[in-house]
Amino acid sequence: MELGCRIHSLDRALRVLQGRHRDMDVFPDYICDKKFPGHIVPMVVDGKWTCATGEGRTLDRARVEDFKTRKFEG
């Protein structure tokens, strides 16, 4: 998880250096509207990281936007 976070942060840093900003980083509608198919992936369940299916979950678009703001500020 830590290595993945570092890779993601480096990718974001390179994009910012190229002039990208949070408004250009847009997820397609299906990311927030389509229910998760249920593959086993790392996720937070009851406040702890675990591997679970997450079947039926969707992303909260407002929380995704908040995450993007914090990610581009940091």
PyMOL Python script that loads the backbone (N, CA, C, O; Angstrom):
from pymol import cmd

cmd.read_pdbstr("""\
ATOM      1  N   MET A   1       0.834  -1.186   0.000  1.00  0.00           N
ATOM      2  CA  MET A   1       0.000   0.000   0.000  1.00  0.00           C
ATOM      3  C   MET A   1       0.880   1.251   0.000  1.00  0.00           C
ATOM      4  O   MET A   1       0.603   2.213  -0.717  1.00  0.00           O
ATOM      5  N   GLU A   2       1.940   1.230   0.809  1.00  0.00           N
ATOM      6  CA  GLU A   2       2.802   2.411   0.885  1.00  0.00           C
ATOM      7  C   GLU A   2       3.497   2.671  -0.452  1.00  0.00           C
ATOM      8  O   GLU A   2       3.595   3.817  -0.890  1.00  0.00           O
ATOM      9  N   LEU A   3       3.975   1.616  -1.093  1.00  0.00           N
ATOM     10  CA  LEU A   3       4.632   1.781  -2.385  1.00  0.00           C
ATOM     11  C   LEU A   3       3.643   2.305  -3.426  1.00  0.00           C
ATOM     12  O   LEU A   3       3.987   3.172  -4.230  1.00  0.00           O
ATOM     13  N   GLY A   4       2.424   1.785  -3.414  1.00  0.00           N
ATOM     14  CA  GLY A   4       1.401   2.260  -4.337  1.00  0.00           C
ATOM     15  C   GLY A   4       1.105   3.740  -4.129  1.00  0.00           C
ATOM     16  O   GLY A   4       0.920   4.484  -5.091  1.00  0.00           O
ATOM     17  N   CYS A   5       1.061   4.160  -2.869  1.00  0.00           N
ATOM     18  CA  CYS A   5       0.810   5.573  -2.551  1.00  0.00           C
ATOM     19  C   CYS A   5       1.950   6.441  -3.069  1.00  0.00           C
ATOM     20  O   CYS A   5       1.719   7.530  -3.596  1.00  0.00           O
ATOM     21  N   ARG A   6       3.173   5.961  -2.919  1.00  0.00           N
ATOM     22  CA  ARG A   6       4.323   6.727  -3.416  1.00  0.00           C
ATOM     23  C   ARG A   6       4.290   6.863  -4.938  1.00  0.00           C
ATOM     24  O   ARG A   6       4.548   7.937  -5.481  1.00  0.00           O
ATOM     25  N   ILE A   7       3.969   5.762  -5.616  1.00  0.00           N
ATOM     26  CA  ILE A   7       3.881   5.788  -7.082  1.00  0.00           C
ATOM     27  C   ILE A   7       2.797   6.768  -7.521  1.00  0.00           C
ATOM     28  O   ILE A   7       2.998   7.558  -8.443  1.00  0.00           O
ATOM     29  N   HIS A   8       1.639   6.709  -6.848  1.00  0.00           N
ATOM     30  CA  HIS A   8       0.532   7.607  -7.177  1.00  0.00           C
ATOM     31  C   HIS A   8       0.943   9.063  -6.943  1.00  0.00           C
ATOM     32  O   HIS A   8       0.636   9.929  -7.762  1.00  0.00           O
ATOM     33  N   SER A   9       1.627   9.336  -5.847  1.00  0.00           N
ATOM     34  CA  SER A   9       2.065  10.701  -5.545  1.00  0.00           C
ATOM     35  C   SER A   9       3.064  11.197  -6.582  1.00  0.00           C
ATOM     36  O   SER A   9       2.998  12.354  -6.998  1.00  0.00           O
ATOM     37  N   LEU A  10       3.984  10.340  -7.001  1.00  0.00           N
ATOM     38  CA  LEU A  10       4.953  10.728  -8.027  1.00  0.00           C
ATOM     39  C   LEU A  10       4.246  11.020  -9.350  1.00  0.00           C
ATOM     40  O   LEU A  10       4.572  11.990 -10.035  1.00  0.00           O
ATOM     41  N   ASP A  11       3.287  10.184  -9.699  1.00  0.00           N
ATOM     42  CA  ASP A  11       2.517  10.405 -10.921  1.00  0.00           C
ATOM     43  C   ASP A  11       1.801  11.754 -10.875  1.00  0.00           C
ATOM     44  O   ASP A  11       1.812  12.502 -11.852  1.00  0.00           O
ATOM     45  N   ARG A  12       1.185  12.057  -9.745  1.00  0.00           N
ATOM     46  CA  ARG A  12       0.467  13.336  -9.589  1.00  0.00           C
ATOM     47  C   ARG A  12       1.451  14.509  -9.660  1.00  0.00           C
ATOM     48  O   ARG A  12       1.160  15.528 -10.287  1.00  0.00           O
ATOM     49  N   ALA A  13       2.611  14.365  -9.019  1.00  0.00           N
ATOM     50  CA  ALA A  13       3.604  15.443  -9.035  1.00  0.00           C
ATOM     51  C   ALA A  13       4.054  15.744 -10.458  1.00  0.00           C
ATOM     52  O   ALA A  13       4.186  16.906 -10.843  1.00  0.00           O
ATOM     53  N   LEU A  14       4.289  14.688 -11.241  1.00  0.00           N
ATOM     54  CA  LEU A  14       4.694  14.894 -12.633  1.00  0.00           C
ATOM     55  C   LEU A  14       3.596  15.578 -13.434  1.00  0.00           C
ATOM     56  O   LEU A  14       3.877  16.438 -14.268  1.00  0.00           O
ATOM     57  N   ARG A  15       2.354  15.201 -13.185  1.00  0.00           N
ATOM     58  CA  ARG A  15       1.242  15.829 -13.901  1.00  0.00           C
ATOM     59  C   ARG A  15       1.110  17.305 -13.532  1.00  0.00           C
ATOM     60  O   ARG A  15       0.833  18.137 -14.397  1.00  0.00           O
ATOM     61  N   VAL A  16       1.305  17.634 -12.259  1.00  0.00           N
ATOM     62  CA  VAL A  16       1.237  19.037 -11.830  1.00  0.00           C
ATOM     63  C   VAL A  16       2.361  19.838 -12.478  1.00  0.00           C
ATOM     64  O   VAL A  16       2.144  20.967 -12.916  1.00  0.00           O
ATOM     65  N   LEU A  17       3.563  19.260 -12.541  1.00  0.00           N
ATOM     66  CA  LEU A  17       4.680  19.938 -13.190  1.00  0.00           C
ATOM     67  C   LEU A  17       4.403  20.180 -14.675  1.00  0.00           C
ATOM     68  O   LEU A  17       4.928  21.129 -15.258  1.00  0.00           O
ATOM     69  N   GLN A  18       3.590  19.336 -15.278  1.00  0.00           N
ATOM     70  CA  GLN A  18       3.223  19.494 -16.685  1.00  0.00           C
ATOM     71  C   GLN A  18       2.062  20.473 -16.869  1.00  0.00           C
ATOM     72  O   GLN A  18       1.618  20.706 -17.993  1.00  0.00           O
ATOM     73  N   GLY A  19       1.567  21.049 -15.759  1.00  0.00           N
ATOM     74  CA  GLY A  19       0.525  22.059 -15.858  1.00  0.00           C
ATOM     75  C   GLY A  19      -0.886  21.556 -15.593  1.00  0.00           C
ATOM     76  O   GLY A  19      -1.848  22.314 -15.715  1.00  0.00           O
ATOM     77  N   ARG A  20      -1.020  20.281 -15.231  1.00  0.00           N
ATOM     78  CA  ARG A  20      -2.362  19.770 -14.928  1.00  0.00           C
ATOM     79  C   ARG A  20      -2.815  20.295 -13.574  1.00  0.00           C
ATOM     80  O   ARG A  20      -1.991  20.591 -12.709  1.00  0.00           O
ATOM     81  N   HIS A  21      -4.114  20.408 -13.396  1.00  0.00           N
ATOM     82  CA  HIS A  21      -4.672  20.805 -12.112  1.00  0.00           C
ATOM     83  C   HIS A  21      -5.892  19.948 -11.823  1.00  0.00           C
ATOM     84  O   HIS A  21      -6.309  19.161 -12.673  1.00  0.00           O
ATOM     85  N   ARG A  22      -6.466  20.086 -10.644  1.00  0.00           N
ATOM     86  CA  ARG A  22      -7.517  19.186 -10.173  1.00  0.00           C
ATOM     87  C   ARG A  22      -8.735  19.166 -11.093  1.00  0.00           C
ATOM     88  O   ARG A  22      -9.398  18.135 -11.208  1.00  0.00           O
ATOM     89  N   ASP A  23      -9.040  20.275 -11.745  1.00  0.00           N
ATOM     90  CA  ASP A  23     -10.216  20.318 -12.622  1.00  0.00           C
ATOM     91  C   ASP A  23     -10.025  19.501 -13.895  1.00  0.00           C
ATOM     92  O   ASP A  23     -11.000  19.157 -14.564  1.00  0.00           O
ATOM     93  N   MET A  24      -8.781  19.190 -14.231  1.00  0.00           N
ATOM     94  CA  MET A  24      -8.496  18.374 -15.404  1.00  0.00           C
ATOM     95  C   MET A  24      -8.509  16.886 -15.077  1.00  0.00           C
ATOM     96  O   MET A  24      -8.536  16.048 -15.978  1.00  0.00           O
ATOM     97  N   ASP A  25      -8.489  16.563 -13.806  1.00  0.00           N
ATOM     98  CA  ASP A  25      -8.448  15.179 -13.340  1.00  0.00           C
ATOM     99  C   ASP A  25      -9.879  14.735 -13.017  1.00  0.00           C
ATOM    100  O   ASP A  25     -10.325  14.827 -11.873  1.00  0.00           O
ATOM    101  N   VAL A  26     -10.581  14.259 -14.029  1.00  0.00           N
ATOM    102  CA  VAL A  26     -12.001  13.945 -13.892  1.00  0.00           C
ATOM    103  C   VAL A  26     -12.220  12.449 -14.119  1.00  0.00           C
ATOM    104  O   VAL A  26     -11.765  11.888 -15.116  1.00  0.00           O
ATOM    105  N   PHE A  27     -12.919  11.817 -13.184  1.00  0.00           N
ATOM    106  CA  PHE A  27     -13.281  10.415 -13.350  1.00  0.00           C
ATOM    107  C   PHE A  27     -14.520  10.327 -14.243  1.00  0.00           C
ATOM    108  O   PHE A  27     -15.396  11.189 -14.179  1.00  0.00           O
ATOM    109  N   PRO A  28     -14.591   9.287 -15.074  1.00  0.00           N
ATOM    110  CA  PRO A  28     -15.819   9.081 -15.851  1.00  0.00           C
ATOM    111  C   PRO A  28     -17.000   8.825 -14.922  1.00  0.00           C
ATOM    112  O   PRO A  28     -16.815   8.372 -13.793  1.00  0.00           O
ATOM    113  N   ASP A  29     -18.206   9.111 -15.388  1.00  0.00           N
ATOM    114  CA  ASP A  29     -19.399   8.940 -14.560  1.00  0.00           C
ATOM    115  C   ASP A  29     -19.535   7.531 -13.991  1.00  0.00           C
ATOM    116  O   ASP A  29     -19.981   7.363 -12.856  1.00  0.00           O
ATOM    117  N   TYR A  30     -19.153   6.513 -14.775  1.00  0.00           N
ATOM    118  CA  TYR A  30     -19.365   5.152 -14.293  1.00  0.00           C
ATOM    119  C   TYR A  30     -18.535   4.828 -13.050  1.00  0.00           C
ATOM    120  O   TYR A  30     -18.883   3.910 -12.307  1.00  0.00           O
ATOM    121  N   ILE A  31     -17.450   5.559 -12.808  1.00  0.00           N
ATOM    122  CA  ILE A  31     -16.633   5.312 -11.614  1.00  0.00           C
ATOM    123  C   ILE A  31     -17.455   5.587 -10.354  1.00  0.00           C
ATOM    124  O   ILE A  31     -17.324   4.871  -9.362  1.00  0.00           O
ATOM    125  N   CYS A  32     -18.296   6.615 -10.386  1.00  0.00           N
ATOM    126  CA  CYS A  32     -19.091   6.963  -9.211  1.00  0.00           C
ATOM    127  C   CYS A  32     -20.502   6.380  -9.254  1.00  0.00           C
ATOM    128  O   CYS A  32     -21.143   6.233  -8.213  1.00  0.00           O
ATOM    129  N   ASP A  33     -20.986   6.051 -10.439  1.00  0.00           N
ATOM    130  CA  ASP A  33     -22.382   5.624 -10.563  1.00  0.00           C
ATOM    131  C   ASP A  33     -22.576   4.115 -10.668  1.00  0.00           C
ATOM    132  O   ASP A  33     -23.627   3.603 -10.284  1.00  0.00           O
ATOM    133  N   LYS A  34     -21.591   3.404 -11.176  1.00  0.00           N
ATOM    134  CA  LYS A  34     -21.721   1.966 -11.365  1.00  0.00           C
ATOM    135  C   LYS A  34     -21.305   1.234 -10.093  1.00  0.00           C
ATOM    136  O   LYS A  34     -20.276   1.559  -9.500  1.00  0.00           O
ATOM    137  N   LYS A  35     -22.082   0.269  -9.677  1.00  0.00           N
ATOM    138  CA  LYS A  35     -21.744  -0.481  -8.473  1.00  0.00           C
ATOM    139  C   LYS A  35     -20.520  -1.347  -8.721  1.00  0.00           C
ATOM    140  O   LYS A  35     -20.354  -1.926  -9.794  1.00  0.00           O
ATOM    141  N   PHE A  36     -19.667  -1.423  -7.707  1.00  0.00           N
ATOM    142  CA  PHE A  36     -18.429  -2.189  -7.783  1.00  0.00           C
ATOM    143  C   PHE A  36     -18.755  -3.660  -8.027  1.00  0.00           C
ATOM    144  O   PHE A  36     -19.636  -4.205  -7.362  1.00  0.00           O
ATOM    145  N   PRO A  37     -18.056  -4.326  -8.977  1.00  0.00           N
ATOM    146  CA  PRO A  37     -18.428  -5.688  -9.351  1.00  0.00           C
ATOM    147  C   PRO A  37     -18.121  -6.764  -8.327  1.00  0.00           C
ATOM    148  O   PRO A  37     -18.650  -7.869  -8.440  1.00  0.00           O
ATOM    149  N   GLY A  38     -17.293  -6.490  -7.339  1.00  0.00           N
ATOM    150  CA  GLY A  38     -17.069  -7.487  -6.302  1.00  0.00           C
ATOM    151  C   GLY A  38     -15.756  -8.232  -6.390  1.00  0.00           C
ATOM    152  O   GLY A  38     -15.645  -9.323  -5.831  1.00  0.00           O
ATOM    153  N   HIS A  39     -14.748  -7.686  -7.073  1.00  0.00           N
ATOM    154  CA  HIS A  39     -13.425  -8.301  -7.077  1.00  0.00           C
ATOM    155  C   HIS A  39     -12.766  -8.042  -5.724  1.00  0.00           C
ATOM    156  O   HIS A  39     -13.065  -7.039  -5.075  1.00  0.00           O
ATOM    157  N   ILE A  40     -11.885  -8.920  -5.298  1.00  0.00           N
ATOM    158  CA  ILE A  40     -11.204  -8.730  -4.019  1.00  0.00           C
ATOM    159  C   ILE A  40     -10.097  -7.697  -4.200  1.00  0.00           C
ATOM    160  O   ILE A  40      -9.191  -7.872  -5.015  1.00  0.00           O
ATOM    161  N   VAL A  41     -10.187  -6.627  -3.432  1.00  0.00           N
ATOM    162  CA  VAL A  41      -9.231  -5.520  -3.496  1.00  0.00           C
ATOM    163  C   VAL A  41      -8.983  -4.994  -2.086  1.00  0.00           C
ATOM    164  O   VAL A  41      -9.790  -5.234  -1.189  1.00  0.00           O
ATOM    165  N   PRO A  42      -7.856  -4.267  -1.875  1.00  0.00           N
ATOM    166  CA  PRO A  42      -7.632  -3.640  -0.574  1.00  0.00           C
ATOM    167  C   PRO A  42      -8.625  -2.501  -0.369  1.00  0.00           C
ATOM    168  O   PRO A  42      -8.856  -1.710  -1.284  1.00  0.00           O
ATOM    169  N   MET A  43      -9.212  -2.411   0.814  1.00  0.00           N
ATOM    170  CA  MET A  43     -10.146  -1.330   1.127  1.00  0.00           C
ATOM    171  C   MET A  43     -10.265  -1.180   2.637  1.00  0.00           C
ATOM    172  O   MET A  43      -9.846  -2.055   3.395  1.00  0.00           O
ATOM    173  N   VAL A  44     -10.834  -0.077   3.057  1.00  0.00           N
ATOM    174  CA  VAL A  44     -11.067   0.166   4.478  1.00  0.00           C
ATOM    175  C   VAL A  44     -12.458  -0.344   4.835  1.00  0.00           C
ATOM    176  O   VAL A  44     -13.452   0.055   4.228  1.00  0.00           O
ATOM    177  N   VAL A  45     -12.516  -1.228   5.823  1.00  0.00           N
ATOM    178  CA  VAL A  45     -13.776  -1.751   6.325  1.00  0.00           C
ATOM    179  C   VAL A  45     -13.775  -1.553   7.835  1.00  0.00           C
ATOM    180  O   VAL A  45     -12.876  -2.039   8.522  1.00  0.00           O
ATOM    181  N   ASP A  46     -14.774  -0.843   8.360  1.00  0.00           N
ATOM    182  CA  ASP A  46     -14.861  -0.546   9.790  1.00  0.00           C
ATOM    183  C   ASP A  46     -13.590   0.127  10.312  1.00  0.00           C
ATOM    184  O   ASP A  46     -13.137  -0.159  11.421  1.00  0.00           O
ATOM    185  N   GLY A  47     -13.019   1.023   9.501  1.00  0.00           N
ATOM    186  CA  GLY A  47     -11.866   1.800   9.932  1.00  0.00           C
ATOM    187  C   GLY A  47     -10.529   1.090   9.825  1.00  0.00           C
ATOM    188  O   GLY A  47      -9.515   1.640  10.255  1.00  0.00           O
ATOM    189  N   LYS A  48     -10.492  -0.130   9.257  1.00  0.00           N
ATOM    190  CA  LYS A  48      -9.240  -0.879   9.144  1.00  0.00           C
ATOM    191  C   LYS A  48      -9.054  -1.366   7.713  1.00  0.00           C
ATOM    192  O   LYS A  48     -10.012  -1.749   7.043  1.00  0.00           O
ATOM    193  N   TRP A  49      -7.788  -1.343   7.252  1.00  0.00           N
ATOM    194  CA  TRP A  49      -7.484  -1.864   5.923  1.00  0.00           C
ATOM    195  C   TRP A  49      -7.609  -3.373   5.927  1.00  0.00           C
ATOM    196  O   TRP A  49      -7.147  -4.045   6.849  1.00  0.00           O
ATOM    197  N   THR A  50      -8.242  -3.904   4.879  1.00  0.00           N
ATOM    198  CA  THR A  50      -8.393  -5.340   4.701  1.00  0.00           C
ATOM    199  C   THR A  50      -8.600  -5.614   3.216  1.00  0.00           C
ATOM    200  O   THR A  50      -8.747  -4.682   2.425  1.00  0.00           O
ATOM    201  N   CYS A  51      -8.613  -6.863   2.842  1.00  0.00           N
ATOM    202  CA  CYS A  51      -8.977  -7.244   1.472  1.00  0.00           C
ATOM    203  C   CYS A  51     -10.406  -7.765   1.507  1.00  0.00           C
ATOM    204  O   CYS A  51     -10.724  -8.668   2.281  1.00  0.00           O
ATOM    205  N   ALA A  52     -11.258  -7.202   0.678  1.00  0.00           N
ATOM    206  CA  ALA A  52     -12.665  -7.592   0.645  1.00  0.00           C
ATOM    207  C   ALA A  52     -13.199  -7.368  -0.768  1.00  0.00           C
ATOM    208  O   ALA A  52     -12.517  -6.786  -1.612  1.00  0.00           O
ATOM    209  N   THR A  53     -14.403  -7.826  -1.014  1.00  0.00           N
ATOM    210  CA  THR A  53     -14.974  -7.692  -2.365  1.00  0.00           C
ATOM    211  C   THR A  53     -15.546  -6.312  -2.629  1.00  0.00           C
ATOM    212  O   THR A  53     -15.460  -5.823  -3.756  1.00  0.00           O
ATOM    213  N   GLY A  54     -16.125  -5.673  -1.631  1.00  0.00           N
ATOM    214  CA  GLY A  54     -16.729  -4.362  -1.851  1.00  0.00           C
ATOM    215  C   GLY A  54     -17.906  -4.416  -2.801  1.00  0.00           C
ATOM    216  O   GLY A  54     -18.286  -3.400  -3.383  1.00  0.00           O
ATOM    217  N   GLU A  55     -18.478  -5.583  -2.959  1.00  0.00           N
ATOM    218  CA  GLU A  55     -19.564  -5.756  -3.920  1.00  0.00           C
ATOM    219  C   GLU A  55     -20.715  -4.795  -3.628  1.00  0.00           C
ATOM    220  O   GLU A  55     -21.178  -4.685  -2.493  1.00  0.00           O
ATOM    221  N   GLY A  56     -21.165  -4.103  -4.672  1.00  0.00           N
ATOM    222  CA  GLY A  56     -22.287  -3.183  -4.544  1.00  0.00           C
ATOM    223  C   GLY A  56     -21.913  -1.773  -4.118  1.00  0.00           C
ATOM    224  O   GLY A  56     -22.781  -0.901  -4.083  1.00  0.00           O
ATOM    225  N   ARG A  57     -20.643  -1.518  -3.791  1.00  0.00           N
ATOM    226  CA  ARG A  57     -20.220  -0.176  -3.383  1.00  0.00           C
ATOM    227  C   ARG A  57     -20.134   0.751  -4.583  1.00  0.00           C
ATOM    228  O   ARG A  57     -19.906   0.312  -5.711  1.00  0.00           O
ATOM    229  N   THR A  58     -20.319   2.026  -4.328  1.00  0.00           N
ATOM    230  CA  THR A  58     -20.068   3.069  -5.323  1.00  0.00           C
ATOM    231  C   THR A  58     -19.225   4.146  -4.650  1.00  0.00           C
ATOM    232  O   THR A  58     -19.116   4.172  -3.424  1.00  0.00           O
ATOM    233  N   LEU A  59     -18.637   5.023  -5.434  1.00  0.00           N
ATOM    234  CA  LEU A  59     -17.867   6.130  -4.875  1.00  0.00           C
ATOM    235  C   LEU A  59     -18.777   7.341  -4.690  1.00  0.00           C
ATOM    236  O   LEU A  59     -19.642   7.611  -5.524  1.00  0.00           O
ATOM    237  N   ASP A  60     -18.579   8.055  -3.612  1.00  0.00           N
ATOM    238  CA  ASP A  60     -19.302   9.288  -3.343  1.00  0.00           C
ATOM    239  C   ASP A  60     -18.581  10.411  -4.085  1.00  0.00           C
ATOM    240  O   ASP A  60     -17.454  10.761  -3.735  1.00  0.00           O
ATOM    241  N   ARG A  61     -19.222  10.975  -5.105  1.00  0.00           N
ATOM    242  CA  ARG A  61     -18.573  11.976  -5.950  1.00  0.00           C
ATOM    243  C   ARG A  61     -18.069  13.180  -5.136  1.00  0.00           C
ATOM    244  O   ARG A  61     -16.987  13.693  -5.421  1.00  0.00           O
ATOM    245  N   ALA A  62     -18.812  13.630  -4.152  1.00  0.00           N
ATOM    246  CA  ALA A  62     -18.378  14.776  -3.326  1.00  0.00           C
ATOM    247  C   ALA A  62     -17.098  14.436  -2.567  1.00  0.00           C
ATOM    248  O   ALA A  62     -16.201  15.272  -2.450  1.00  0.00           O
ATOM    249  N   ARG A  63     -17.013  13.222  -2.057  1.00  0.00           N
ATOM    250  CA  ARG A  63     -15.795  12.814  -1.335  1.00  0.00           C
ATOM    251  C   ARG A  63     -14.622  12.642  -2.292  1.00  0.00           C
ATOM    252  O   ARG A  63     -13.482  12.925  -1.923  1.00  0.00           O
ATOM    253  N   VAL A  64     -14.880  12.183  -3.516  1.00  0.00           N
ATOM    254  CA  VAL A  64     -13.821  12.076  -4.514  1.00  0.00           C
ATOM    255  C   VAL A  64     -13.282  13.469  -4.835  1.00  0.00           C
ATOM    256  O   VAL A  64     -12.068  13.658  -4.925  1.00  0.00           O
ATOM    257  N   GLU A  65     -14.167  14.436  -5.006  1.00  0.00           N
ATOM    258  CA  GLU A  65     -13.743  15.811  -5.289  1.00  0.00           C
ATOM    259  C   GLU A  65     -12.933  16.386  -4.125  1.00  0.00           C
ATOM    260  O   GLU A  65     -11.937  17.078  -4.343  1.00  0.00           O
ATOM    261  N   ASP A  66     -13.354  16.104  -2.896  1.00  0.00           N
ATOM    262  CA  ASP A  66     -12.602  16.552  -1.720  1.00  0.00           C
ATOM    263  C   ASP A  66     -11.216  15.911  -1.708  1.00  0.00           C
ATOM    264  O   ASP A  66     -10.226  16.581  -1.416  1.00  0.00           O
ATOM    265  N   PHE A  67     -11.140  14.625  -2.023  1.00  0.00           N
ATOM    266  CA  PHE A  67      -9.858  13.925  -2.087  1.00  0.00           C
ATOM    267  C   PHE A  67      -8.949  14.578  -3.123  1.00  0.00           C
ATOM    268  O   PHE A  67      -7.767  14.804  -2.863  1.00  0.00           O
ATOM    269  N   LYS A  68      -9.502  14.882  -4.300  1.00  0.00           N
ATOM    270  CA  LYS A  68      -8.700  15.510  -5.345  1.00  0.00           C
ATOM    271  C   LYS A  68      -8.152  16.859  -4.883  1.00  0.00           C
ATOM    272  O   LYS A  68      -6.992  17.180  -5.139  1.00  0.00           O
ATOM    273  N   THR A  69      -8.979  17.640  -4.211  1.00  0.00           N
ATOM    274  CA  THR A  69      -8.515  18.943  -3.715  1.00  0.00           C
ATOM    275  C   THR A  69      -7.351  18.763  -2.760  1.00  0.00           C
ATOM    276  O   THR A  69      -6.331  19.442  -2.884  1.00  0.00           O
ATOM    277  N   ARG A  70      -7.499  17.843  -1.798  1.00  0.00           N
ATOM    278  CA  ARG A  70      -6.426  17.611  -0.824  1.00  0.00           C
ATOM    279  C   ARG A  70      -5.186  17.040  -1.485  1.00  0.00           C
ATOM    280  O   ARG A  70      -4.069  17.391  -1.105  1.00  0.00           O
ATOM    281  N   LYS A  71      -5.359  16.166  -2.468  1.00  0.00           N
ATOM    282  CA  LYS A  71      -4.223  15.547  -3.138  1.00  0.00           C
ATOM    283  C   LYS A  71      -3.426  16.574  -3.934  1.00  0.00           C
ATOM    284  O   LYS A  71      -2.195  16.539  -3.919  1.00  0.00           O
ATOM    285  N   PHE A  72      -4.105  17.492  -4.631  1.00  0.00           N
ATOM    286  CA  PHE A  72      -3.388  18.491  -5.415  1.00  0.00           C
ATOM    287  C   PHE A  72      -2.792  19.582  -4.544  1.00  0.00           C
ATOM    288  O   PHE A  72      -1.829  20.230  -4.953  1.00  0.00           O
ATOM    289  N   GLU A  73      -3.337  19.802  -3.359  1.00  0.00           N
ATOM    290  CA  GLU A  73      -2.750  20.797  -2.447  1.00  0.00           C
ATOM    291  C   GLU A  73      -1.500  20.239  -1.789  1.00  0.00           C
ATOM    292  O   GLU A  73      -0.551  20.982  -1.538  1.00  0.00           O
ATOM    293  N   GLY A  74      -1.483  18.929  -1.502  1.00  0.00           N
ATOM    294  CA  GLY A  74      -0.373  18.301  -0.779  1.00  0.00           C
ATOM    295  C   GLY A  74       0.682  17.891  -1.693  1.00  0.00           C
ATOM    296  O   GLY A  74       1.696  17.344  -1.259  1.00  0.00           O
TER     297      GLY A  74
END
""", "prot")
cmd.dss("prot")
cmd.show_as("cartoon", "prot")
cmd.util.cbc("prot")
cmd.orient("prot")
